[in-house]
Amino acid sequence: MFRYIAKIVCIVAFVLIPTLALADEEGNESGLFLGFDTGYSFAFHNRETNKVPLESSSSTNIFGANVSIKAGYNFYFIDFVGLRGYLDYTFGFSPSSSLNKEDSTITKSSSFSYLHAITFNADLLVNIIHTDSVSFGAFAGIGLGYGIMKAIDNENNIQITRLQANGFILPINIGLNLTANKHHRFELGFKVPTLGMDIIPKAGKPNEYKTNTIKFFITSVGYSYIF
């Protein structure tokens, strides 16, 4: 995990250094921004077997909580319309544990699922209401990146990988934002998945699925500071 975080920090630093020179000294809504988001993720699992006739199934469940950081630059052509480009990293996680008693034997089991997703994004920004002190608007855009997820079961200190997947992701970004005093932006956002990550077949077992993917719908509320 620390290896992934170190890579993210290096990439964020690479983005921040050149954009520092672009930050608007007058303090309008154009400028470098740095933000933090948190929320919940939902998983969509789709499967299609190799059998004839084809058999398909799908399931939806709450994956768990997520936190993310993002950094980039806002550029407004006019007070009401702008663009932003940014990099964001999301970490999703879902821990659980239980105690099972059978006769006189107590078995402790737990599981931990996690998601790493990093995307480069471009959003259109539209201010519906704009005053000297407050702006309210919406955004829509698209991201391109890569995701890795894994689900690990632990029973009596024996770890077993239940599910793992990876692949390119292409989320659609939509949401609402409120900017106060041209520096403090609050957002409600959604990342709607398009591409699914491929689930990796377990070692030593034949791949019985023609299609076996998982997608993550990510919701978030967040705060960004515009420099």
C-alpha positions as CSV (number, residue, x, y, z in Angstrom):
1,M,0.0,0.0,0.0
2,F,2.8,2.4,0.9
3,R,4.3,1.8,-2.6
4,Y,1.1,3.0,-4.2
5,I,0.9,6.1,-2.0
6,A,4.5,7.0,-2.7
7,K,3.8,6.9,-6.5
8,I,0.6,9.0,-6.0
9,V,2.6,11.7,-4.0
10,C,5.2,11.9,-6.8
11,I,2.6,12.3,-9.5
12,V,0.7,15.0,-7.5
13,A,3.9,16.9,-7.0
14,F,4.7,16.6,-10.7
15,V,1.3,18.2,-11.4
16,L,1.5,20.9,-8.8
17,I,4.9,22.4,-9.5
18,P,4.2,23.6,-13.1
19,T,0.7,24.9,-12.2
20,L,1.9,27.0,-9.2
21,A,3.1,29.5,-11.8
22,L,-0.4,29.8,-13.2
23,A,-2.2,30.6,-10.0
24,D,-4.2,33.9,-10.3
25,E,-2.9,36.5,-7.9
26,E,-6.2,38.4,-7.9
27,G,-8.0,35.6,-6.2
28,N,-10.8,34.9,-8.7
29,E,-12.1,31.4,-9.3
30,S,-9.3,30.7,-11.9
31,G,-6.3,29.1,-10.2
32,L,-4.6,26.1,-8.8
33,F,-6.7,24.1,-6.4
34,L,-6.2,21.3,-3.9
35,G,-9.0,19.2,-2.5
36,F,-10.2,16.3,-0.4
37,D,-13.3,14.1,-0.9
38,T,-15.1,11.4,1.1
39,G,-18.1,9.3,0.4
40,Y,-19.4,5.8,-0.4
41,S,-18.9,3.4,-3.4
42,F,-21.3,1.0,-5.0
43,A,-20.0,-2.1,-6.9
44,F,-21.7,-3.6,-10.0
45,H,-20.6,-7.1,-10.8
46,N,-21.4,-8.5,-14.3
47,R,-20.7,-12.0,-15.4
48,E,-21.4,-14.0,-18.6
49,T,-20.3,-17.7,-18.8
50,N,-18.7,-19.6,-21.7
51,K,-21.6,-22.1,-21.7
52,V,-24.0,-22.6,-24.6
53,P,-26.5,-21.1,-24.3
54,L,-24.9,-18.1,-22.6
55,E,-25.8,-17.5,-19.0
56,S,-25.4,-14.0,-17.5
57,S,-25.9,-12.5,-14.1
58,S,-25.3,-9.3,-12.3
59,S,-25.3,-8.0,-8.8
60,T,-25.1,-4.6,-7.0
61,N,-24.0,-3.9,-3.5
62,I,-22.5,-1.2,-1.3
63,F,-18.7,-1.6,-1.5
64,G,-17.7,0.7,1.3
65,A,-16.3,4.1,2.2
66,N,-13.9,6.0,0.0
67,V,-11.5,9.0,0.5
68,S,-9.7,10.9,-2.3
69,I,-7.4,13.7,-2.9
70,K,-7.3,15.9,-6.1
71,A,-5.1,18.7,-7.5
72,G,-5.4,20.7,-10.6
73,Y,-6.2,24.0,-12.2
74,N,-9.5,26.0,-12.8
75,F,-9.7,28.3,-15.8
76,Y,-12.7,30.5,-16.3
77,F,-13.3,32.1,-19.7
78,I,-16.0,34.3,-18.2
79,D,-17.6,34.4,-14.8
80,F,-20.1,31.7,-15.7
81,V,-18.2,29.2,-17.8
82,G,-14.9,27.5,-17.2
83,L,-12.8,24.4,-17.5
84,R,-10.7,22.4,-15.1
85,G,-8.1,19.7,-15.4
86,Y,-7.0,17.7,-12.5
87,L,-5.5,14.5,-11.2
88,D,-7.3,12.5,-8.4
89,Y,-6.6,9.4,-6.4
90,T,-9.3,7.5,-4.7
91,F,-8.9,4.8,-2.0
92,G,-12.0,2.7,-1.2
93,F,-12.1,0.2,1.7
94,S,-14.6,-2.2,3.3
95,P,-13.5,-4.1,6.5
96,S,-15.7,-6.7,8.3
97,S,-15.2,-9.3,11.0
98,S,-17.3,-12.0,12.7
99,L,-17.1,-14.8,15.4
100,N,-18.5,-18.2,14.6
101,K,-19.1,-20.8,17.3
102,E,-19.6,-24.4,16.4
103,D,-19.7,-26.9,19.3
104,S,-16.8,-25.7,21.5
105,T,-14.8,-24.2,18.7
106,I,-14.8,-20.5,18.1
107,T,-13.6,-19.4,14.7
108,K,-12.7,-15.7,14.0
109,S,-13.0,-14.5,10.5
110,S,-12.6,-11.2,8.8
111,S,-12.4,-9.7,5.4
112,F,-10.9,-6.5,3.9
113,S,-11.7,-5.2,0.4
114,Y,-9.9,-2.2,-1.1
115,L,-9.9,-0.1,-4.2
116,H,-7.1,2.1,-5.7
117,A,-8.2,4.4,-8.6
118,I,-6.2,7.2,-10.2
119,T,-7.6,9.3,-13.0
120,F,-6.8,12.3,-15.1
121,N,-9.9,14.4,-15.5
122,A,-11.3,17.3,-17.6
123,D,-14.6,19.0,-16.5
124,L,-16.8,21.8,-17.8
125,L,-17.7,24.2,-15.0
126,V,-20.9,26.3,-15.2
127,N,-21.9,28.9,-12.6
128,I,-25.7,29.1,-12.4
129,I,-25.6,31.9,-9.8
130,H,-22.6,34.2,-9.5
131,T,-22.0,37.1,-7.2
132,D,-18.9,38.8,-5.8
133,S,-18.9,36.5,-2.7
134,V,-20.8,33.3,-3.7
135,S,-21.1,31.1,-6.8
136,F,-23.3,28.1,-7.3
137,G,-23.0,25.8,-10.2
138,A,-22.6,22.4,-11.8
139,F,-19.9,20.4,-13.5
140,A,-19.7,17.6,-16.0
141,G,-16.7,15.9,-17.5
142,I,-14.8,12.7,-18.0
143,G,-11.8,10.9,-16.5
144,L,-9.3,8.4,-17.8
145,G,-7.3,6.2,-15.4
146,Y,-6.6,2.8,-13.9
147,G,-8.1,0.9,-11.1
148,I,-7.0,-2.0,-8.8
149,M,-9.3,-3.8,-6.4
150,K,-8.8,-6.8,-4.1
151,A,-10.9,-8.7,-1.5
152,I,-9.1,-10.7,1.1
153,D,-10.6,-13.2,3.6
154,N,-8.8,-14.0,6.8
155,E,-9.9,-17.1,8.8
156,N,-7.8,-18.0,11.9
157,N,-4.9,-15.9,10.5
158,I,-4.9,-17.6,7.1
159,Q,-5.4,-15.1,4.3
160,I,-7.2,-16.1,1.1
161,T,-7.7,-13.8,-1.9
162,R,-11.4,-14.0,-2.7
163,L,-11.5,-11.6,-5.6
164,Q,-9.1,-9.3,-7.5
165,A,-9.5,-7.1,-10.5
166,N,-7.8,-4.4,-12.4
167,G,-8.1,-2.4,-15.6
168,F,-8.6,0.9,-17.3
169,I,-11.5,3.0,-16.1
170,L,-13.4,5.8,-17.8
171,P,-15.7,7.5,-15.3
172,I,-18.2,10.3,-16.2
173,N,-18.0,13.1,-13.6
174,I,-21.1,15.0,-12.7
175,G,-22.0,17.1,-9.7
176,L,-22.8,20.4,-8.0
177,N,-20.5,23.0,-6.4
178,L,-20.7,26.0,-4.2
179,T,-17.8,28.5,-4.1
180,A,-17.5,31.0,-1.2
181,N,-15.2,34.1,-1.2
182,K,-13.6,32.8,-4.5
183,H,-11.4,30.4,-2.6
184,H,-13.5,27.8,-0.7
185,R,-15.3,25.3,-2.9
186,F,-17.7,22.6,-1.6
187,E,-18.8,19.8,-3.9
188,L,-21.3,17.0,-4.2
189,G,-20.0,14.7,-6.9
190,F,-20.6,11.4,-8.7
191,K,-18.3,9.2,-10.8
192,V,-20.5,7.1,-13.1
193,P,-18.6,4.1,-14.4
194,T,-18.4,3.1,-18.1
195,L,-15.6,0.6,-18.4
196,G,-15.4,-2.3,-16.0
197,M,-12.3,-3.7,-14.5
198,D,-11.6,-7.3,-15.5
199,I,-11.7,-9.9,-12.6
200,I,-8.6,-12.0,-12.6
201,P,-9.3,-15.8,-12.6
202,K,-8.0,-17.7,-9.6
203,A,-4.7,-19.6,-10.1
204,G,-5.1,-23.2,-11.2
205,K,-8.8,-22.8,-12.2
206,P,-10.1,-22.5,-15.7
207,N,-11.7,-19.3,-16.7
208,E,-15.4,-20.2,-16.9
209,Y,-16.5,-16.6,-17.8
210,K,-16.6,-15.0,-21.2
211,T,-17.1,-11.6,-19.4
212,N,-16.4,-11.0,-15.7
213,T,-16.1,-7.4,-14.7
214,I,-16.7,-5.1,-11.8
215,K,-17.5,-1.4,-11.9
216,F,-17.6,1.2,-9.1
217,F,-20.0,4.1,-8.8
218,I,-18.4,6.6,-6.5
219,T,-20.2,9.2,-4.6
220,S,-18.5,12.0,-2.7
221,V,-18.8,15.3,-0.8
222,G,-15.6,17.4,-0.7
223,Y,-13.8,20.6,-0.1
224,S,-11.2,22.3,-2.3
225,Y,-9.1,25.4,-1.7
226,I,-8.5,27.6,-4.7
227,F,-5.2,29.5,-4.5
